[in-house]
Amino acid sequence: MEQRRTRRFTLRLPLAVTRSGAERVAQIGLTKNISSGGVLFTSEAEPEIGGAIEYVITLSGPSEQRVNLRCIGKIVRARKVPESDEAAFDVAATLERYEFVRLED
């Protein structure tokens, strides 16, 4: 049986990769699960394992006010999704630092 250090929550939230390594990028995806230590998400591009990443997860609640969670971490693994017609990947990244960013209406 697999044992994890932190509890994972299955959440499908919009995610945007804004930086991969030293390069600024604009890639979108969806989270699959989130924990206090990292995130598993979908991506159309294969990332560099071990590379730094900056990503933004959009959180929404009962009100119409949205909040972004800006995260910095490292790519720990990536796997091509076999049943996808597109070049889609499941990407696991750590969550080493984060900050909440309110979106102004």
DOSE-651924 format. One record per residue: residue in one letter; x, y, z of N, C-alpha, C in turn. Coordinates in steps of 0.2 Angstrom, whole numbers. Example, Ala and Ser with C-alpha at 12.3 -4.5 7.8 and 13.67 -1.06 7.14 Angstrom:
BEGIN
A;66;-28;39;62;-22;39;66;-16;39
S;64;-11;35;68;-5;36;64;0;39
END
This chain:
BEGIN
M;4;-6;0;0;0;0;4;6;0
E;3;11;-4;6;17;-5;5;22;1
Q;10;24;4;10;29;10;12;36;8
R;9;41;9;11;48;7;11;52;14
R;16;57;14;17;61;20;11;66;21
T;8;68;16;2;73;16;-4;70;13
R;-10;72;15;-16;70;12;-17;74;5
R;-19;70;0;-20;73;-7;-28;74;-7
F;-30;80;-11;-37;81;-12;-38;81;-20
T;-43;78;-22;-44;77;-29;-48;84;-31
L;-45;88;-34;-48;95;-36;-46;96;-44
R;-51;98;-47;-50;100;-54;-51;107;-55
L;-45;111;-55;-45;118;-55;-40;120;-61
P;-42;126;-63;-38;129;-69;-31;130;-66
L;-26;129;-70;-19;130;-68;-15;133;-74
A;-11;138;-73;-7;141;-79;0;140;-77
V;5;138;-81;12;138;-80;14;144;-83
T;18;148;-78;20;155;-81;28;155;-82
R;31;150;-79;38;150;-80;41;142;-79
S;45;140;-84;48;134;-83;55;134;-84
G;59;133;-78;66;134;-78;67;142;-78
A;71;144;-83;72;152;-83;68;155;-88
E;64;151;-92;60;153;-98;53;155;-96
R;51;160;-98;43;162;-97;39;158;-102
V;34;155;-100;30;152;-104;22;153;-103
A;18;151;-107;11;152;-106;7;146;-108
Q;7;141;-103;4;135;-104;-2;134;-99
I;-8;131;-101;-13;130;-97;-14;123;-96
G;-18;121;-90;-19;114;-89;-24;114;-83
L;-25;108;-80;-30;107;-75;-27;103;-69
T;-28;105;-63;-25;101;-58;-29;94;-57
K;-26;89;-55;-29;82;-54;-30;81;-46
N;-24;83;-43;-25;82;-36;-19;87;-33
I;-21;89;-27;-16;94;-23;-15;92;-16
S;-9;93;-14;-8;92;-7;-4;98;-4
S;-2;98;2;2;104;5;9;104;2
G;11;98;-1;18;97;-3;19;98;-11
G;13;97;-15;14;97;-22;7;97;-25
V;7;96;-32;2;96;-36;3;91;-42
L;-3;88;-44;-2;84;-50;-7;87;-55
F;-5;89;-61;-9;93;-66;-7;90;-73
T;-12;92;-78;-11;91;-85;-7;96;-88
S;-4;94;-94;0;99;-98;1;97;-105
E;1;101;-109;1;99;-116;9;99;-118
A;13;102;-114;20;101;-116;24;97;-110
E;29;93;-113;33;89;-108;38;94;-105
P;38;94;-98;43;98;-94;49;95;-93
E;54;98;-91;61;96;-89;61;93;-82
I;62;87;-81;62;84;-74;67;87;-70
G;66;89;-64;71;92;-60;71;100;-60
G;68;103;-66;68;110;-67;63;114;-63
A;65;120;-62;61;124;-58;54;126;-62
I;49;127;-58;43;129;-61;39;134;-57
E;35;139;-60;31;143;-57;24;142;-60
Y;19;142;-56;12;140;-59;7;144;-54
V;1;145;-57;-4;149;-54;-10;144;-54
I;-13;143;-48;-19;139;-48;-25;144;-46
T;-30;144;-50;-36;148;-49;-41;145;-44
L;-42;148;-38;-47;145;-34;-53;149;-34
S;-59;146;-33;-65;150;-33;-69;147;-27
G;-73;151;-24;-77;149;-19;-85;150;-20
P;-89;150;-14;-96;152;-15;-97;159;-18
S;-93;163;-16;-94;170;-19;-91;170;-26
E;-92;176;-30;-89;176;-37;-82;179;-37
Q;-80;180;-31;-73;182;-30;-68;177;-31
R;-63;177;-36;-58;172;-37;-52;174;-34
V;-48;169;-32;-41;171;-29;-36;166;-33
N;-30;169;-34;-25;165;-37;-20;163;-32
L;-18;157;-33;-12;154;-28;-6;153;-33
R;-1;158;-32;5;158;-36;10;154;-32
C;12;148;-36;17;143;-33;23;143;-36
I;28;141;-32;35;140;-35;37;133;-33
G;40;129;-37;42;122;-35;47;119;-40
K;47;112;-40;51;109;-45;47;103;-48
I;49;102;-55;45;96;-58;49;89;-55
V;45;85;-53;47;79;-50;46;73;-55
R;41;73;-59;40;68;-64;35;70;-69
A;35;67;-75;30;68;-80;29;62;-84
R;23;61;-86;21;54;-89;16;56;-95
K;17;54;-101;13;55;-106;6;51;-105
V;1;54;-106;-6;51;-105;-7;47;-111
P;-7;40;-111;-8;36;-117;-14;36;-120
E;-20;37;-117;-26;38;-121;-28;44;-124
S;-23;49;-124;-24;56;-126;-22;56;-134
D;-26;59;-138;-25;60;-145;-19;66;-146
E;-20;70;-141;-15;76;-141;-9;74;-137
A;-3;78;-137;3;77;-133;2;79;-126
A;-2;75;-122;-4;78;-116;0;74;-110
F;2;77;-105;6;74;-100;3;75;-93
D;4;71;-88;2;72;-81;9;74;-78
V;9;79;-75;15;82;-72;14;83;-65
A;19;80;-61;19;81;-54;25;86;-52
A;23;91;-48;27;97;-46;27;98;-38
T;32;100;-35;32;101;-28;29;108;-27
L;27;110;-21;25;116;-19;29;119;-14
E;34;122;-16;39;125;-11;38;131;-8
R;35;136;-12;33;142;-9;27;144;-13
Y;22;148;-9;16;151;-13;14;157;-10
E;10;161;-13;7;167;-11;0;167;-14
F;-5;170;-10;-12;171;-13;-12;178;-16
V;-15;178;-22;-15;185;-26;-23;186;-27
R;-25;191;-25;-32;193;-26;-33;196;-33
L;-38;194;-37;-40;196;-43;-44;202;-42
E;-43;208;-45;-47;214;-45;-52;213;-50
D;-58;215;-49;-64;215;-54;-64;221;-58
END
